[in-house]
Amino acid sequence: MPFIELKVLLVAALLGLGFYYRRRRLPLLVEPTHRRARGILGVAGTLLLALGWLIIRGLLVSHGHLLASLSTAFVAFFGVPVLLMLGLSMIVVAIWFSFDSVISYLDFVTGEPKRGDD
């Protein structure tokens, strides 16, 4: 794995930890019952974003350069369009998690009731 990809994964892990500790203090629109579940959502969103970025970058750069044999095997089995859609869907899910926390934070700051609190 090239050095730049290790740095990206390290940054993603640090962002995931940051989301974990930040989400412990903020309410969510879809509120899990346990704090650990909220942290897992933050970490999962960050890792999905990093993984989607790695997949798309691996497809845009030559197939064998970024993820070497793994990406070549996936391309041979699934094909480029499926991998591209998988990477894009991971990024969309990660952005959805991010917007969820931003909207929750704005509701928390402005004192607006959460959805379902009629």
PyRosetta script that sets phi, psi and omega in degrees:
from pyrosetta import init, pose_from_sequence

init()
pose = pose_from_sequence("MPFIELKVLLVAALLGLGFYYRRRRLPLLVEPTHRRARGILGVAGTLLLALGWLIIRGLLVSHGHLLASLSTAFVAFFGVPVLLMLGLSMIVVAIWFSFDSVISYLDFVTGEPKRGDD")
pose.set_psi(1, 127.6)
pose.set_omega(1, -179.9)
pose.set_phi(2, -63.2)
pose.set_psi(2, 158.0)
pose.set_omega(2, -175.4)
pose.set_phi(3, -61.4)
pose.set_psi(3, -37.4)
pose.set_omega(3, -178.5)
pose.set_phi(4, -63.1)
pose.set_psi(4, -35.6)
pose.set_omega(4, 180.0)
pose.set_phi(5, -70.4)
pose.set_psi(5, -35.6)
pose.set_omega(5, 175.4)
pose.set_phi(6, -63.5)
pose.set_psi(6, -39.0)
pose.set_omega(6, 177.9)
pose.set_phi(7, -65.4)
pose.set_psi(7, -40.0)
pose.set_omega(7, 179.2)
pose.set_phi(8, -63.2)
pose.set_psi(8, -43.9)
pose.set_omega(8, 179.3)
pose.set_phi(9, -66.1)
pose.set_psi(9, -35.9)
pose.set_omega(9, 177.3)
pose.set_phi(10, -65.1)
pose.set_psi(10, -44.5)
pose.set_omega(10, 177.9)
pose.set_phi(11, -63.0)
pose.set_psi(11, -40.5)
pose.set_omega(11, 178.6)
pose.set_phi(12, -62.6)
pose.set_psi(12, -40.2)
pose.set_omega(12, 178.7)
pose.set_phi(13, -65.5)
pose.set_psi(13, -41.4)
pose.set_omega(13, 178.7)
pose.set_phi(14, -65.7)
pose.set_psi(14, -40.6)
pose.set_omega(14, 176.3)
pose.set_phi(15, -63.5)
pose.set_psi(15, -39.6)
pose.set_omega(15, 178.0)
pose.set_phi(16, -61.9)
pose.set_psi(16, -41.6)
pose.set_omega(16, 176.5)
pose.set_phi(17, -64.9)
pose.set_psi(17, -38.7)
pose.set_omega(17, 177.5)
pose.set_phi(18, -62.8)
pose.set_psi(18, -43.5)
pose.set_omega(18, 176.8)
pose.set_phi(19, -63.0)
pose.set_psi(19, -37.2)
pose.set_omega(19, -179.4)
pose.set_phi(20, -60.7)
pose.set_psi(20, -50.0)
pose.set_omega(20, -178.0)
pose.set_phi(21, -72.3)
pose.set_psi(21, -30.1)
pose.set_omega(21, 179.0)
pose.set_phi(22, -72.3)
pose.set_psi(22, -41.6)
pose.set_omega(22, -178.7)
pose.set_phi(23, -70.1)
pose.set_psi(23, -20.5)
pose.set_omega(23, 177.9)
pose.set_phi(24, -65.3)
pose.set_psi(24, -25.7)
pose.set_omega(24, -176.8)
pose.set_phi(25, -99.5)
pose.set_psi(25, -12.4)
pose.set_omega(25, -174.5)
pose.set_phi(26, -112.3)
pose.set_psi(26, 144.7)
pose.set_omega(26, 175.2)
pose.set_phi(27, -74.5)
pose.set_psi(27, 155.1)
pose.set_omega(27, 177.3)
pose.set_phi(28, -111.5)
pose.set_psi(28, 156.4)
pose.set_omega(28, 174.7)
pose.set_phi(29, -66.4)
pose.set_psi(29, -45.7)
pose.set_omega(29, 172.8)
pose.set_phi(30, -103.0)
pose.set_psi(30, 100.3)
pose.set_omega(30, -168.0)
pose.set_phi(31, -95.1)
pose.set_psi(31, 113.3)
pose.set_omega(31, 173.9)
pose.set_phi(32, -67.7)
pose.set_psi(32, 160.8)
pose.set_omega(32, -176.0)
pose.set_phi(33, -76.9)
pose.set_psi(33, -26.7)
pose.set_omega(33, -175.9)
pose.set_phi(34, -115.3)
pose.set_psi(34, 148.9)
pose.set_omega(34, 177.1)
pose.set_phi(35, -63.4)
pose.set_psi(35, -34.9)
pose.set_omega(35, -179.3)
pose.set_phi(36, -61.6)
pose.set_psi(36, -37.8)
pose.set_omega(36, 178.5)
pose.set_phi(37, -65.1)
pose.set_psi(37, -37.8)
pose.set_omega(37, 177.2)
pose.set_phi(38, -64.4)
pose.set_psi(38, -41.3)
pose.set_omega(38, 178.5)
pose.set_phi(39, -64.7)
pose.set_psi(39, -38.3)
pose.set_omega(39, 178.7)
pose.set_phi(40, -64.2)
pose.set_psi(40, -37.4)
pose.set_omega(40, 176.6)
pose.set_phi(41, -61.6)
pose.set_psi(41, -43.3)
pose.set_omega(41, 179.7)
pose.set_phi(42, -65.0)
pose.set_psi(42, -45.8)
pose.set_omega(42, 179.5)
pose.set_phi(43, -65.2)
pose.set_psi(43, -41.8)
pose.set_omega(43, -179.8)
pose.set_phi(44, -63.4)
pose.set_psi(44, -41.5)
pose.set_omega(44, 178.2)
pose.set_phi(45, -62.1)
pose.set_psi(45, -42.2)
pose.set_omega(45, -180.0)
pose.set_phi(46, -67.5)
pose.set_psi(46, -42.6)
pose.set_omega(46, 179.8)
pose.set_phi(47, -67.9)
pose.set_psi(47, -35.5)
pose.set_omega(47, 175.6)
pose.set_phi(48, -63.9)
pose.set_psi(48, -39.6)
pose.set_omega(48, 177.5)
pose.set_phi(49, -62.0)
pose.set_psi(49, -46.2)
pose.set_omega(49, 179.7)
pose.set_phi(50, -64.7)
pose.set_psi(50, -42.6)
pose.set_omega(50, -178.8)
pose.set_phi(51, -67.1)
pose.set_psi(51, -41.4)
pose.set_omega(51, 176.6)
pose.set_phi(52, -62.4)
pose.set_psi(52, -40.6)
pose.set_omega(52, 178.2)
pose.set_phi(53, -64.2)
pose.set_psi(53, -42.1)
pose.set_omega(53, 179.2)
pose.set_phi(54, -64.1)
pose.set_psi(54, -40.9)
pose.set_omega(54, -179.9)
pose.set_phi(55, -64.5)
pose.set_psi(55, -47.7)
pose.set_omega(55, -178.4)
pose.set_phi(56, -66.0)
pose.set_psi(56, -41.1)
pose.set_omega(56, 178.9)
pose.set_phi(57, -65.8)
pose.set_psi(57, -37.4)
pose.set_omega(57, 177.6)
pose.set_phi(58, -64.0)
pose.set_psi(58, -30.9)
pose.set_omega(58, 178.0)
pose.set_phi(59, -80.4)
pose.set_psi(59, -33.1)
pose.set_omega(59, -178.6)
pose.set_phi(60, -75.3)
pose.set_psi(60, -39.1)
pose.set_omega(60, 173.1)
pose.set_phi(61, -78.0)
pose.set_psi(61, 172.0)
pose.set_omega(61, -178.9)
pose.set_phi(62, -59.1)
pose.set_psi(62, 147.7)
pose.set_omega(62, -170.7)
pose.set_phi(63, -57.7)
pose.set_psi(63, -40.6)
pose.set_omega(63, -173.8)
pose.set_phi(64, -86.8)
pose.set_psi(64, -8.7)
pose.set_omega(64, -171.2)
pose.set_phi(65, -76.3)
pose.set_psi(65, -47.0)
pose.set_omega(65, -169.4)
pose.set_phi(66, -82.0)
pose.set_psi(66, -59.7)
pose.set_omega(66, -177.3)
pose.set_phi(67, -108.9)
pose.set_psi(67, 23.2)
pose.set_omega(67, 174.2)
pose.set_phi(68, 37.5)
pose.set_psi(68, -118.8)
pose.set_omega(68, -171.6)
pose.set_phi(69, -69.5)
pose.set_psi(69, -31.5)
pose.set_omega(69, -178.5)
pose.set_phi(70, -63.4)
pose.set_psi(70, -49.0)
pose.set_omega(70, -178.9)
pose.set_phi(71, -67.7)
pose.set_psi(71, -35.6)
pose.set_omega(71, 178.5)
pose.set_phi(72, -64.6)
pose.set_psi(72, -41.4)
pose.set_omega(72, 179.0)
pose.set_phi(73, -65.7)
pose.set_psi(73, -41.8)
pose.set_omega(73, 179.0)
pose.set_phi(74, -65.4)
pose.set_psi(74, -41.6)
pose.set_omega(74, 179.5)
pose.set_phi(75, -64.7)
pose.set_psi(75, -40.2)
pose.set_omega(75, 179.4)
pose.set_phi(76, -65.5)
pose.set_psi(76, -35.8)
pose.set_omega(76, -175.9)
pose.set_phi(77, -84.4)
pose.set_psi(77, -47.3)
pose.set_omega(77, -173.5)
pose.set_phi(78, -97.9)
pose.set_psi(78, -33.2)
pose.set_omega(78, -174.6)
pose.set_phi(79, 93.3)
pose.set_psi(79, 157.4)
pose.set_omega(79, -175.4)
pose.set_phi(80, -63.3)
pose.set_psi(80, -44.6)
pose.set_omega(80, -177.5)
pose.set_phi(81, -60.5)
pose.set_psi(81, -39.0)
pose.set_omega(81, -179.5)
pose.set_phi(82, -66.3)
pose.set_psi(82, -43.3)
pose.set_omega(82, 179.0)
pose.set_phi(83, -65.6)
pose.set_psi(83, -38.3)
pose.set_omega(83, 178.4)
pose.set_phi(84, -63.7)
pose.set_psi(84, -43.1)
pose.set_omega(84, 178.1)
pose.set_phi(85, -66.5)
pose.set_psi(85, -36.3)
pose.set_omega(85, 177.8)
pose.set_phi(86, -63.7)
pose.set_psi(86, -46.2)
pose.set_omega(86, 178.4)
pose.set_phi(87, -62.6)
pose.set_psi(87, -43.5)
pose.set_omega(87, 178.9)
pose.set_phi(88, -64.9)
pose.set_psi(88, -38.9)
pose.set_omega(88, 179.6)
pose.set_phi(89, -67.3)
pose.set_psi(89, -35.6)
pose.set_omega(89, 176.1)
pose.set_phi(90, -63.5)
pose.set_psi(90, -40.8)
pose.set_omega(90, 179.2)
pose.set_phi(91, -66.5)
pose.set_psi(91, -40.6)
pose.set_omega(91, 179.1)
pose.set_phi(92, -63.3)
pose.set_psi(92, -42.4)
pose.set_omega(92, 178.8)
pose.set_phi(93, -63.8)
pose.set_psi(93, -41.2)
pose.set_omega(93, 179.1)
pose.set_phi(94, -64.5)
pose.set_psi(94, -40.1)
pose.set_omega(94, 177.9)
pose.set_phi(95, -66.5)
pose.set_psi(95, -36.5)
pose.set_omega(95, 177.1)
pose.set_phi(96, -60.6)
pose.set_psi(96, -44.1)
pose.set_omega(96, 177.2)
pose.set_phi(97, -60.8)
pose.set_psi(97, -39.9)
pose.set_omega(97, -179.1)
pose.set_phi(98, -65.6)
pose.set_psi(98, -45.5)
pose.set_omega(98, 178.7)
pose.set_phi(99, -63.3)
pose.set_psi(99, -35.7)
pose.set_omega(99, 178.0)
pose.set_phi(100, -59.4)
pose.set_psi(100, -44.0)
pose.set_omega(100, -179.2)
pose.set_phi(101, -72.3)
pose.set_psi(101, -34.2)
pose.set_omega(101, 178.7)
pose.set_phi(102, -66.8)
pose.set_psi(102, -45.4)
pose.set_omega(102, 179.4)
pose.set_phi(103, -64.5)
pose.set_psi(103, -39.5)
pose.set_omega(103, 177.5)
pose.set_phi(104, -62.6)
pose.set_psi(104, -40.2)
pose.set_omega(104, 179.9)
pose.set_phi(105, -65.1)
pose.set_psi(105, -42.8)
pose.set_omega(105, 178.8)
pose.set_phi(106, -64.2)
pose.set_psi(106, -40.3)
pose.set_omega(106, 175.9)
pose.set_phi(107, -62.5)
pose.set_psi(107, -38.3)
pose.set_omega(107, -179.7)
pose.set_phi(108, -66.3)
pose.set_psi(108, -42.4)
pose.set_omega(108, -177.4)
pose.set_phi(109, -71.8)
pose.set_psi(109, -43.4)
pose.set_omega(109, -176.2)
pose.set_phi(110, -82.3)
pose.set_psi(110, -10.9)
pose.set_omega(110, 179.6)
pose.set_phi(111, 80.1)
pose.set_psi(111, 11.9)
pose.set_omega(111, 178.0)
pose.set_phi(112, -68.1)
pose.set_psi(112, 143.9)
pose.set_omega(112, 177.9)
pose.set_phi(113, -70.3)
pose.set_psi(113, 148.3)
pose.set_omega(113, 176.3)
pose.set_phi(114, -71.1)
pose.set_psi(114, 160.1)
pose.set_omega(114, 179.0)
pose.set_phi(115, -60.1)
pose.set_psi(115, 137.8)
pose.set_omega(115, 179.2)
pose.set_phi(116, 91.9)
pose.set_psi(116, -3.1)
pose.set_omega(116, 179.3)
pose.set_phi(117, -99.7)
pose.set_psi(117, 56.5)
pose.set_omega(117, -175.5)
pose.set_phi(118, -67.8)
pose.dump_pdb("model.pdb")
